[in-house]
Amino acid sequence: MTDIPNGLASLVVVVLLIGLTVLTWFVARRAFLPVAVHNGVWAVTLTLVASGLIAYHRASLAAWGVLVVGLVFFSVGAWGGAALGSRTARKADLAPRDHALVSRRTLLILSGAYVLGFGTYLWTILQRFGWETFLFQPERIRGAADSYLADVPVWARFLMYIGPLLLAILVVPGSVRRGLAWWWRVPAALLLAVSMLALLQRTNLFAGVLLAIAALLLLWRRTRGADMSRHWYLRPWVMAAGVVVIGAGALVAFQVVASALGKTGDIGANVSPALSASGLSSPFIYLTAGVPAFLSLVDSTNGAWPPVGGSRLVYGDYNPQTFGAAYFEPVLSLIPGARTWTPSAPFVDVGTLTNVYTWMEPFYRDWRAVGVALGAAGVGLLVAYLTATRKASPVRWWLAALLVSTLFLATFAQKTNNTLYLVTAAIIVVLGIVNARRPRQT
């Protein structure tokens, strides 16, 4: 097959994405937010790929075609989800603060549970590695022969999953019934963010940040008169400033953790000197490398399964058809003897080493191009339906925000089947049940 230049292919797809976004405004306006976020993230990523700041390997026209199928079918699915939710959306008429998911008492209980989980984690890590290693050589902890979390009890790790949702609740105004003053919320959110940095990984912190940004986007609407003065946080400039500040803080945190763990990105021949000198090669690679990796996956003819055991790091373009073992790995891993595709995929050389393949990876591994089309359409339908009908209940509102938050990672990895996100969804549902049974508690 003939490979085509990344710059040309990327820019053609960007034009297609812009067209789909504009079309959505006219044919399915209730789906505009998720489509705009999804297509915007892809457009930015593909523009960076086209920039040539990293000389990624070229891919075939067929591989680009599979990618386009996923992008188009997401929008088509979102249009269907908006149409499906139109009747419910017209009936829903909740006030701006009706996205309140917890009472003050419930918030305190959640905070206590998280502190217990984090405290257990911290004690376990310090007992094993010591204070000096934790503070001054954290890369040694992450580089331990076995998982550095191996000795942390499962129940403590589960309690730490509360962190991302708790962070979003503290950041987003109106998330607590009868309100919570900013001088409580801001310091608590900062302390929570610092504790997530101490986990020596970026997953939980970024899950919380992206959930908060998604929730703020759902909260953003045009209001006038008394409603605007009463709910000042709905002013467009306030919402925009909040998103920018949160995003900038997340980027700084990303770089801090990357520097502490020695993950400063590839500075090889394929990375331009300008990018290497900027100090931003690590986030650039995280944002963009998934696209050429997915394209190389489609072009791969290696049908072997990767080896098990031995080194934790596996390298190779392994591409067996997994028939559900990739997307449903969280469920199948609970079944003794079931063969699953490891969520930590093998590293592949696409001009730089990466083991992320965009969120289309499990769909393609399981069912190839058909899986990409149906999987993308299914996610698009669900997120657009929940977004269109989010005013029906606080639970639906937060589940919509959770799904929208996964769209920011569409060029990175699939999160709708991720354990952290599934647990967060379960917590949201449980909190909704508690709210329904105790409506008068504060």
N, C-alpha and C positions, 0 to 999 in steps of 0.2 A: 504494500500500500504506500501511496505517496504521502509523506508528511508535509504539513503546511505550516507556515510561520506562525508562531504564537501571537505576534502583534496583530496580524491581519485577522486571524480567527477570533481573537478576543474582542477586537473592536466591532466586528460584525455582530457578535453575540450581544455586546453592549447595546448596539442600536436596536436589536430585537427586544431586549429587556425594556428599554425606554418605551418602545411601541406598545408592549404588553401592559405596562403600567398606565400609560395614557388611555389605552382602550378600556382598562378596568374602571377608570373614573367614569366612563360613559355607560358601560354595560352592567357593572356590578359594584356600585359605589360603596356598599356595605363591606366589600372585601378589599377596599383600597388600602387600608392601613397594613394588613399583613402582606399584601402583594407588593406595596411600595417598599416595605422593610426588606422583604426577601429579595426583590429585584435590585434594590439599592445596594445591598451588601454584595451581591454577585457582581453588579456593575463596577463597584469600587475595586473589588478584588481582581476582576479581569482587566481593568485599566492598569492596575499595578503590574500584573503579569505581562501586559503588552509593553510596559515601560522599558523592559530589558535590564532593569537594575540587577536582576539575577537571570543569567542565561539558561533558563529552563529548557529541557529537552523538548523537541517537537513531537507532535502526535499525529495520528492519521485523521483523515476526514471522517472516517467511520466513528472514531472515538469522540470527536467533537459533535458528531450527530447524536450520539447517545446522551451527551451532556445537554444538548439543546432539547432533546425529548423530555428530560427531567424538568428543565426550566419552564417549558411551555405547559406541560401537564400540571405543574404546581398552580399556575394561574388559572387553568381550566377548572381544576378541582376547587380552587377558591371561589370562582364564579358560581359553581354549583352549591358550595356551602353557604354563600350569601343568599342565594335564591331559596334554599331550604330553610334558612333562618328568618326570612323576611316576615312571615306571619307572627312568629314569636317576638321578633324585634319590635314590631308595631305595637304589640300589647304591653311590652315592658316599659315602665316609666318610673325608674327609681331616681332618687335625689343624688346629687354628687357624693354625699358621704355614705351612701348605701353600699359602698364597697368595703365598709368596715368588717373585717374578718374576725377580730378578737375583741374581747373586753380587756380592761386593764388587769384584771385578775388572771385571765388566761395568758396575757402577755407576760406577766410575772412568772407564771408556771413554765411557759416555754423558755424564758430566759434562764430560769433555774435548771431546767433539764439540759440546756446547752452548756451551761457552766459546769455541770456535773460531768458531762461527756468530755468537754475540753480539758477540765482539770485532771481527769483520769488519763487522757492522752498525754498531757504534759508530764505528769508524774511518771508514767511508763517510759517515755522517751528519756527523761533525765536519769532515771534509774539505770537505763541500759547504756546511754552514751555520755552522760554528765553535762554539767552546765557549760563548761568551756567549749566543748564540741558543739553544743546546741547554739551557742551565741556566736562563736568565731569560726567554726568549721562545719556549717550545716550541710555542705556538699558531701561530707563523709557519711552523714546519716542517710541521705538519699542514695548514696552509692553503696550502701551495705549489701552484703552478699544476698541476704533475703530481704523481703519487704520490711521497711523500717516500721510499718504499722502492724507487723505480724504479732507482736506481743500485746497490742492494744485490744481489749475485749471488744467483741462484736457489738455488744449493747452500747458501748461508749462511742463507737464509730457511727452507729445509728443515731445517737443523740446529737452528734455533730452535724448530721444532715439537716437539723433544724436551722442551722446557721443562715443559709441563703434566704429562706423565707423570712426569718426573723429580721435580717438586714433590710429587706424590701419593705416590710411592715413599718420599720422605724423610719425609713427614708420617705415613703410615700404618705403625704398628708391624708387624713381622714381614714386611715386603715384601722384605727382603734376606736371602738365605740365611746362616745362622749369625749373623744379627743385626748391628745397627750401633748403637753407643751413642748415647744422646740428645744428648750433648754434641758429637757430630759432625753428627747429623741436623738439629738445631734451627738452629745458625748457618748451615749450608749451605742450608736451606730459606729462611731470611730473606734471605740474599744472592741466592738465585735469585729470590725475589719482588721484591726491589729492582731486579734486572736487567730483570724483566718490566715494571715501571713505567717504566723507561727506554726501552721500546719505543714510548712515547707512545700507547698504546692499551690497552684493558682486556681484549681478547679472550683472549689467552694466559693472563694471570693468572687470570681468572675460570674459564677452562676447567680450569686446574690445581686451583684451590680447590674447584670443584664436583666434580671427579673425586675429590679427597681426601675430601670430605664423603660422597659416594656410597660410596666404599670403606669408610669408617668405619661407615656404616649397614649395609653387608653384613657387616662384621666383628662388629657388635654382636649378641650372643646371650647367653642366660642360661646361666651356668655355676655350678657349686657345688664346694665342697671344695678339693681340691688343684689342680684345673684352674684355678679362679679365682685362687688365690694365685700360681700359676706364670705366668699370663697376666693380670696386673693391669689391662692396658689394656682388657680385656673387661668390666670393671665398668660397669654402666649409667651411674653418675654421672660416671665418667671420660670415657666416650664422649660423653655429653651435653655436658659442659664443653668437651671438645675441639671439638665441632661449633659451639658458641656462640662460643668464642674465635676460631675460624677465620672464621666468618661475620661477626663484628664487625670483625675485621681487614680482611676483604674490603670491607666497606661503607666503612670509613675510606679504604682505597686507592682505591675508586671515587670518593669525593668529592675526594681529593687530585688525581687525574688530571683529573677534571672541572673543578676549579678552575684547574689549570695550563693546560688547553686552552681555558678560557673556556666550557665546556659546563655552565652552571649551570641550564639548563632555561628553559622559557617562563614569563615573568612577566606574560603578557597578561591580558585581562579574564576569560578562562575559568578561570584558576587562582585559587583562593581566596586571600585575603590571608594566612590562617593558614598555608597550605602554602608560599606564597612566603617568609613570614617565617621559616619553620623551616629554610630552607636545604636541604630535602630534595626540592625539586621535580624535580631531575634524576633521582634514582633512582625517584621515584614515576612519572614519565613513562615511563621505561624499562620499569618493571614493568607498567604498566597500559595504555599507549596501543595496544599490539598488538591488544587485544580490540576496541575500537571501529574500529580500522583494518581488521581482518578483516571485521567486520560491514559496513563501508562498501564493501569490496571485493565482497562478495556482492551488495550492492544496486546496484553500479555497472553502467551499461549502455554504458560506453565500451569498445568492442571494438578500439580502435586499439592498435598497438604504440607504446611510447614512442620518441621520436627518439633517434638515435645520433649520437655526435660532439658537438662544442660543449662546453657546460658539464658538469662532472662531476655537478652536482645537477640532477635532473629532478623536476618537480612535475606532479601530475595523477593522476586516478583511472583509469589505464589498466588495462583488464581483458580482454585477448584470451585466448582459450583456447589453451593452449600445447602440449597433447598430448605431454607428457613433457619438454619443453624447460626446464621449471622445476626439477623434482626431479632430473633427470639432467644438469643443467648441468655439474657437474664432469667428467663423462665426455664429453659432447657438445662441450665447449669444446676438447677435444683433437683433434677432427675438423675439418680445414680446410673452411670453407664451411658448417658446420652452424649453424643458427640456434638461439640459446639465449636464455633469459631471464636478464638480468643479476641476480646475487645482491644487488646494491645497488638495491633497488626504488625506484620514484619516491616522492617525499614526497607525503603526502596530509594535508589539513586535517580533523581530527576534533575540533576544539576546541583542539588544539595540533598542530604539525607533527610527523609521524613517518613513517619508512619501514620499520617492522617490522610484521608482520601475523600474528603467532603462528606456531606451527610447522605450522598447517594450510594456510598460504598456498600452497606449491608443489602440494600435493594438490588444492586447489581450482582453482588456475590451470590445472593439467593436465587434470583430469577432473571438475571441478565437484563436486556433492554426492556422487556415486558415488566419486570420488577421495578425498574426505575420509573417507568411511566405510571404504573398503578400506585406505587409507593408515594411518589411525589404528589399525585392527584389526591390520594387519601389524606396525606398530611395537610395539603392545601384546603381540602374540603372541611376537615375538622377544625383547623385554626380559624378559618373564615366564619364557620358556623358559630363557634364559641364567641368570636369577636363581635359578630352581628347581634348575638343574643345575650351579651355579657350583662346587661342591666337586669336580667331576670333574677339574679341572686348574687350575693357576694362570692359564693363558691364558683359559680360560672365565670364571674369577673376575674377572679384570681387564676383559674385554670386557663382562661384566655390569655392572661398576661404571661403565664408560664410557657404556653405554647409559642407566643410571639417572641419570648426571650430566646427560644431555640433557633429562631430564624437568623439571629445575629451570628450564629455559629454554623450556618448552612454550608459555608465554604471550608469549614474545618472538620466537623464530625457530626454524626447523627446523635441527637440527645433525646429524642422521643422514646427511645428504648433504654435509656441510661438509668442505672439504679438510683443515682442521686435525684434525678428528675421524677422518676416513678414514686420514690418515697415522698418527695415534696408534694406531688399531686395527691397522694394518700393522706398526708397531713392536712392539706387544704380541705379535703372532703370531710375528714374527722372534725376539724374545727367548725365547718359548716353545720355538722350535726349537733355539735355542742351549742353553737349559737342558736339553732332552731329550738333546742330543748330548754335553754335558759335565756330567753330574750330579755329579761329584766335585770340580769346580773351585770354589774359594772366592776 
